[in-house]
Amino acid sequence: MKEFVLWLCDFTREQINSRLDAQQRGEPVWCDPIESLWGFDAPRQRTAKLLWQMLHNASEEDFNQRFCFTYFSCPNTAAVLQPIQQRLRWVMEGMFGRQEEDRALGQTDWGERWWLPADQAMFVRDQLKMTHVALMERASDYDDSVALSLNAEIRFNVQAIEIPSNDPGRVYVGTQRGTHDRTFVWVQDMDGNRYPLRHGLRAYLEADGTGYSWGYGGHGPGELAHCILADALDGDLGLASKLEDAFFENFTLTYPQNEEFRLARTTVMNWLQAVGAKATWESRRADVAARRTKYAPLVAERRDLLIRLRNLNDLRTQRFDVVPATFEAALYLDLMRMLESSDYALKCSSCGLPISSDSSARSNRQRARAKKGQPIYHRDCFEEYSRVRKRIDWRRRSRSKSFREKETTRARIYRAETSVPPTTEQTTERENSRKNKSDVHI
C-alpha cells in the first residue's frame, strides 16, 4: 500500500529513475501539469492524501504534520481496504455483465456504451454525492517564471549587473542585527548614502542585501564574496566568478563572525593588483559595457514586467474541480472521469478491476483483444501473470529426468566459467582439511 500511495504521488523509485533516465537521454520527461502545479489539491495526489488519512484516521492537520515521502507506515491495510475493493469489484462486475449482454444483443453501437444495473447505479450515485465542486486557488508561478528568465538572460548573455553606486571610495558594510534580526549588507558611498548590496548570479531571485554572512565555510560567506567582487568590478559577473574562491578564502571566510562586517573597495582593488587580475579587469571593461548596452532594452522590458506583476499583490491562479470527501468517493470520481473520457470500460483478466481506456495505441489494442474475447491485463497484473506462467512451466519441465540432468550440467559449466580459481593457500588448506578428516575416520 505504501508503494501505491507513492505511485499516486508519482514518487516511486521506478518513476524517479525513469524520469532521470529520460533526462540523461535528452528525451522529454513526462509530467502532469495539474499534479505538478496543484500538489495535494490535484486528483491523483488528493486520492493519496485521502487514502493516508483513512488508514491513519487522521485529520488535515495530522496529514500536514506527519506525512512525508521517505518514511510512513500503512497500518491495518487489509482490514480497511478489503471491503472497499469488494464493493468496487461488485460495481464493475455489474458493468461488465451488462457489456456482455449488450454484445449478445448486438446493440452496443445503438444504446449506451456502458451502463450500471439498478443497485450498483444507486451505490455509485451515493458515492458521487459525497463530492462537491470547489474553486481551487494558489499563488501564481508567473512572476517566478519571469524572474528566472530575466536572471538567466543576465547570467548567460549580459554577464554583468547594474551596480547601485559608482563611487570609487565606496565601502561594504554588514550587520547581523538587521530587520527581523537578519544579516544585511549595504554599499556605502563617501557621502554616507547606503544601498543594499545586489546579488550577482541571482540578481532578481533574492532580495538585495539579504542572504549573506561571514566567518565560516558556507553558502552565505561564499555569496558575499561573489557579490562584493561583482560590485567592485563594476558588475563584471564573469571575472567575479573566476576570482570568488580565492577572494572567499582571503576575506569572507576568515572575517571574525562575531564582528560587524566592513571592507573598503580600495582593499578589494589592492587585492586584485596583488593577484595579477586588475589588468584583466581593465581589458574587459569595454566588452562588459557593450554587452550591457546591447541587452539593456530587453532587461528593462522584463524588469518592468516583473515590477508590475509584483505590484499586483500576490497574483493568483484558479481552477474549478470536483473534490471527493473520502477515498472511496475518489475511486468512483476517477471511474466517472475515466468513462467520460472513453465511453468504455475494460476488465483486467487477472484482478477483475477496470483498465483505463484513454484512446492511446495500447488502449485500442486492448479494446480489440477484449472484443475478440482474448485476455487483457494491467501492467502489474501481466507481470505477475508471466511470473506464475514461468513457475508452472518450470515445474512441468522439471519432472523430466533428462531436463534435470541437462540443467545440472549447464549449472556446473556456468560455475566453472564464472568462479575465481583458488589461491595456493586455499588449495593447501583444503588438502589439509581432507587429510585431517580421513585421519579421524581411520
C-alpha positions in Angstrom: 0.0 0.0 0.0 2.9 2.3 0.6 4.0 1.8 -3.0 0.5 2.6 -4.2 0.5 5.9 -2.2 3.9 6.8 -3.7 2.7 5.8 -7.2 -0.3 8.1 -6.9 2.2 10.9 -5.9 4.4 10.0 -8.9 7.2 9.3 -6.3 8.2 5.6 -6.6 11.8 4.6 -7.2 10.8 3.3 -10.7 9.1 6.6 -11.6 12.0 8.7 -10.4 14.6 6.5 -12.2 12.6 6.6 -15.4 12.5 10.4 -15.3 16.2 10.6 -14.6 17.0 8.2 -17.5 14.8 10.1 -19.9 16.6 13.4 -18.8 20.0 11.8 -19.4 19.0 10.6 -22.8 17.7 14.1 -23.7 14.2 12.8 -24.1 11.1 14.7 -22.9 10.2 14.0 -19.3 6.5 13.4 -18.9 4.7 15.2 -16.2 1.1 16.1 -15.4 0.9 19.9 -15.2 -2.2 19.7 -12.9 -0.4 17.3 -10.5 2.8 19.3 -10.5 1.1 22.7 -10.0 -1.6 21.8 -7.5 0.1 19.2 -5.3 -2.4 17.5 -2.9 -5.2 19.5 -4.5 -4.7 17.6 -7.7 -6.8 14.5 -8.4 -4.1 11.7 -8.0 -2.3 13.2 -5.1 -5.5 14.1 -3.4 -6.5 10.4 -3.6 -3.2 9.5 -2.0 -3.9 12.0 0.8 -7.4 10.7 1.4 -6.1 7.1 1.5 -3.4 8.0 4.0 -5.9 9.9 6.2 -8.3 7.0 6.1 -5.7 4.4 7.1 -4.4 6.6 9.9 -7.8 8.0 10.9 -6.0 11.4 10.6 -7.2 15.0 10.2 -6.0 17.5 7.7 -3.6 18.9 10.3 -2.2 15.5 11.1 -1.5 14.9 7.4 0.4 18.2 7.1 2.5 17.4 10.2 3.2 13.7 9.8 3.1 12.7 6.1 6.4 12.5 4.3 7.5 10.7 1.1 10.6 9.0 2.6 9.0 7.3 5.6 5.5 6.4 6.6 3.6 3.3 7.6 0.2 1.9 6.4 -1.4 0.0 9.4 -4.5 -2.2 9.1 -4.4 -2.0 5.3 -6.2 -5.3 4.5 -9.0 -4.9 7.1 -9.8 -1.4 5.9 -9.3 -1.7 2.2 -10.8 -5.2 1.5 -14.4 -4.1 1.9 -13.8 -1.1 -0.4 -12.2 -3.4 -3.0 -15.1 -5.9 -2.8 -17.6 -3.1 -3.4 -15.7 -1.8 -6.4 -15.5 -5.3 -7.8 -19.2 -5.7 -7.4 -19.9 -2.4 -9.3 -17.5 -3.4 -12.1 -18.9 -6.9 -12.4 -22.3 -5.4 -12.9 -21.0 -3.1 -15.6 -19.1 -5.8 -17.4 -22.1 -8.2 -17.1 -24.2 -5.6 -18.9 -21.5 -5.2 -21.6 -21.6 -8.9 -22.3 -25.4 -8.8 -22.6 -25.0 -5.8 -25.0 -22.6 -7.8 -27.2 -25.0 -10.7 -27.2 -27.9 -8.4 -28.3 -25.8 -6.7 -30.9 -26.9 -3.3 -29.6 -23.5 -1.9 -28.4 -23.4 0.8 -31.1 -27.1 1.6 -30.7 -27.5 2.0 -26.9 -25.1 3.4 -24.4 -21.6 2.1 -24.4 -21.9 1.2 -20.7 -24.5 1.3 -18.0 -24.9 0.0 -14.5 -27.6 -2.2 -13.0 -30.0 -0.5 -10.6 -28.3 -1.5 -7.3 -24.8 -0.6 -8.5 -26.1 2.7 -10.0 -27.7 3.7 -6.7 -24.5 2.9 -4.8 -22.3 4.9 -7.2 -24.7 7.8 -7.0 -24.4 7.9 -3.2 -20.6 7.9 -3.5 -20.6 10.7 -6.0 -22.9 12.7 -3.7 -20.0 12.9 -1.3 -18.2 15.1 -3.7 -18.5 18.9 -4.1 -17.5 21.5 -6.6 -14.8 23.9 -5.4 -12.8 26.8 -6.8 -9.2 25.8 -6.2 -6.7 28.7 -5.7 -3.0 29.1 -5.2 -0.3 31.6 -5.8 0.7 32.1 -9.4 4.1 31.0 -10.6 4.2 33.6 -13.4 6.3 36.2 -11.5 8.8 33.5 -10.6 9.0 32.4 -14.2 9.7 36.0 -15.3 12.3 36.4 -12.6 14.0 33.1 -13.7 14.1 34.1 -17.4 15.4 37.6 -16.5 18.1 36.1 -14.3 19.1 33.6 -17.0 19.4 36.5 -19.5 21.7 38.4 -17.2 23.8 35.4 -16.2 24.4 33.8 -19.7 24.1 36.8 -22.1 24.7 40.1 -20.4 27.2 38.6 -17.8 27.0 41.8 -15.9 24.8 43.6 -13.4 24.0 47.3 -12.8 25.6 48.5 -9.6 23.9 50.9 -7.1 26.9 53.3 -6.8 29.9 54.2 -8.9 31.8 55.9 -6.1 35.4 54.6 -6.2 35.7 55.0 -2.4 32.6 53.0 -1.5 32.7 50.6 1.4 30.8 47.3 2.0 29.3 47.2 5.5 27.2 44.5 7.1 25.3 43.9 10.3 24.0 40.7 11.9 21.2 42.6 13.7 19.3 44.0 10.7 15.5 43.9 10.2 13.9 40.9 11.9 17.4 40.1 13.3 18.6 39.1 9.8 22.1 39.7 8.4 22.1 42.7 6.0 24.9 44.1 3.8 25.0 47.6 2.2 27.2 49.5 -0.3 28.0 52.8 1.4 29.4 55.8 -0.6 31.7 58.6 0.6 28.6 60.8 1.4 27.2 58.1 3.8 24.4 57.0 1.4 23.6 53.3 1.7 22.3 50.9 -1.0 21.5 47.2 -0.5 24.3 45.0 -2.0 22.9 43.4 -5.1 23.1 39.7 -5.8 25.1 38.6 -8.9 24.1 35.3 -10.3 20.7 35.5 -8.6 20.0 39.3 -9.1 16.2 39.0 -9.4 15.6 35.9 -7.4 16.9 37.0 -4.0 16.2 40.3 -2.2 19.1 42.8 -2.3 21.1 43.0 0.8 20.0 39.6 2.3 21.3 36.1 2.2 24.8 37.0 3.2 27.1 36.1 6.2 30.8 35.8 7.0 33.2 33.9 9.3 32.6 30.3 8.2 32.7 28.0 5.2 29.1 28.1 3.9 26.8 29.4 1.2 26.3 32.8 2.9 30.0 33.8 3.0 30.5 32.4 -0.5 27.7 34.5 -1.8 29.0 37.6 -0.1 32.4 37.1 -1.7 31.0 36.8 -5.2 28.7 39.8 -4.8 31.3 42.1 -3.4 33.6 41.2 -6.2 30.9 41.7 -8.8 30.1 45.2 -7.4 33.8 46.2 -7.0 34.4 45.1 -10.7 31.6 47.4 -11.8 29.2 44.5 -12.4 31.5 42.0 -14.3 30.0 38.6 -13.3 32.3 36.6 -15.5 35.6 37.7 -13.8 33.9 37.7 -10.3 33.0 34.0 -10.8 36.6 33.2 -11.6 38.1 35.0 -8.6 35.5 34.4 -6.0 37.1 31.2 -4.5 40.4 32.9 -3.7 38.6 36.1 -2.5 36.4 34.0 -0.3 39.4 32.3 1.4 41.2 35.6 2.0 38.3 37.7 3.2 34.8 36.5 3.9 35.8 33.1 5.3 38.3 34.4 7.8 36.5 37.6 8.8 35.5 37.4 12.5 32.0 36.1 12.7 31.1 38.0 15.9 32.0 41.4 14.4 30.2 43.8 12.1 31.4 43.5 8.5 33.4 46.3 6.9 35.5 46.1 3.7 36.6 49.0 1.5 36.6 48.8 -2.3 40.2 50.1 -2.3 41.2 46.9 -0.3 39.5 44.8 -3.0 41.3 46.6 -5.8 44.6 46.3 -4.0 44.0 42.5 -3.7 43.2 42.4 -7.4 46.5 44.1 -8.1 48.3 41.6 -5.9 46.9 38.5 -7.6 47.5 40.0 -11.1 43.8 40.3 -12.1 43.5 44.1 -12.2 44.9 44.4 -15.8 42.5 41.6 -16.9 39.5 43.5 -15.4 40.5 46.8 -17.1 40.8 45.0 -20.5 37.3 43.5 -20.1 35.5 46.7 -19.2 34.8 47.8 -22.8 33.2 44.4 -23.6 31.2 44.4 -20.4 29.8 47.9 -21.2 29.0 46.9 -24.8 27.0 43.8 -23.7 25.2 45.8 -21.0 24.2 48.4 -23.7 23.1 45.7 -26.2 20.8 43.9 -23.8 19.6 47.0 -21.9 16.2 47.2 -23.7 15.4 43.5 -23.1 16.4 43.6 -19.5 14.4 46.8 -18.9 11.3 45.3 -20.5 11.4 42.2 -18.4 12.3 44.1 -15.3 9.3 46.4 -15.7 7.0 43.4 -16.3 8.3 41.8 -13.1 7.7 45.0 -11.1 4.1 45.2 -12.5 3.5 41.6 -11.5 4.8 42.0 -8.0 2.7 45.2 -7.6 -0.4 43.2 -8.3 -0.2 42.0 -4.7 0.1 38.2 -5.0 -1.1 37.2 -8.4 -3.4 34.1 -8.1 -4.2 31.2 -10.4 -7.6 29.4 -10.1 -9.5 26.4 -11.5 -12.7 24.5 -10.8 -12.5 21.0 -9.5 -14.8 18.2 -8.2 -13.5 17.4 -4.7 -14.3 14.0 -3.1 -14.7 13.8 0.7 -13.5 10.2 1.2 -11.1 7.8 -0.5 -13.9 5.6 -1.7 -15.7 8.6 -3.3 -12.4 9.5 -5.0 -12.4 6.0 -6.6 -15.8 6.5 -8.2 -15.0 10.0 -9.2 -12.0 8.6 -11.0 -14.3 6.0 -12.6 -16.6 8.7 -13.7 -13.8 10.7 -15.3 -12.5 7.5 -17.0 -15.9 6.7 -18.5 -16.5 10.3 -19.5 -13.2 10.4 -21.5 -13.5 6.9 -23.1 -17.2 5.9 -23.0 -15.9 2.4 -22.5 -14.6 0.1 -19.7 -12.1 -2.7 -20.0 -11.7 -5.5 -17.5 -8.4 -7.0 -16.3 -8.5 -10.7 -16.7 -6.4 -11.2 -13.6 -7.8 -8.9 -10.9 -11.2 -8.1 -12.5 -10.9 -4.4 -11.9 -11.2 -1.7 -14.6 -8.4 -0.7 -17.0 -8.4 2.9 -18.1 -9.2 3.3 -21.8 -7.6 6.6 -23.0 -7.7 6.1 -26.8 -3.9 5.5 -26.9 -2.4 2.8 -29.1 -2.1 0.4 -26.2 -5.7 1.0 -25.1 -7.0 0.5 -28.7 -5.1 -2.8 -28.9 -6.6 -3.9 -25.5 -10.1 -3.0 -26.6 -9.7 -5.0 -29.8 -8.4 -8.0 -27.8 -11.4 -7.7 -25.4 -13.9 -7.7 -28.3 -12.3 -10.9 -29.6 -12.6 -12.5 -26.1 -8.8 -12.5 -25.5 -7.4 -11.7 -22.1 -6.1 -8.2 -21.2 -4.2 -7.1 -18.1 -2.9 -4.2 -16.1 0.8 -3.9 -16.5 1.5 -5.1 -12.9 -1.1 -7.9 -13.3 0.5 -9.1 -16.6 4.0 -9.2 -14.9 2.6 -11.3 -12.1 0.8 -13.5 -14.6 4.0 -14.0 -16.6 5.9 -15.0 -13.4 3.2 -17.5 -12.5 3.3 -19.0 -16.0 7.1 -19.3 -15.8 6.8 -21.1 -12.5 4.2 -23.5 -13.8 6.3 -24.2 -16.9 9.5 -24.7 -15.0 7.7 -27.1 -12.6 6.3 -29.1 -15.5 9.6 -29.4 -17.3 11.5 -30.3 -14.1 9.6 -33.6 -14.0 11.7 -34.9 -16.9 14.9 -36.6 -15.7 16.8 -35.6 -18.9 15.9 -32.0 -18.4 17.2 -32.1 -14.8 20.5 -33.6 -15.9 20.8 -31.1 -18.7 20.3 -28.2 -16.2 22.7 -29.7 -13.7 25.4 -29.9 -16.4 24.7 -26.3 -17.5 24.9 -25.0 -13.9 28.3 -26.8 -13.4 29.7 -25.3 -16.6 28.4 -21.8 -15.6 30.0 -22.1 -12.1 33.3 -23.3 -13.6 33.4 -20.3 -16.0 32.4 -17.6 -13.5 34.2 -18.9 -10.3 37.5 -17.4 -9.2 40.3 -20.1 -9.1 41.5 -20.8 -5.6 44.8 -19.4 -4.4 47.7 -21.7 -3.3 47.0 -21.1 0.4 43.3 -22.1 -0.1 44.3 -25.3 -2.0 46.8 -26.3 0.7 44.2 -25.6 3.4 41.6 -27.8 1.6 44.1 -30.7 1.2 45.0 -30.5 4.9 41.3 -30.4 5.8 40.6 -33.5 3.8 43.7 -35.3 5.3 42.5 -34.5 8.8 39.0 -35.8 8.1 40.5 -39.0 6.7 42.7 -39.5 9.8 39.7 -39.1 12.1 37.7 -41.6 10.0 40.5 -44.1 10.3 
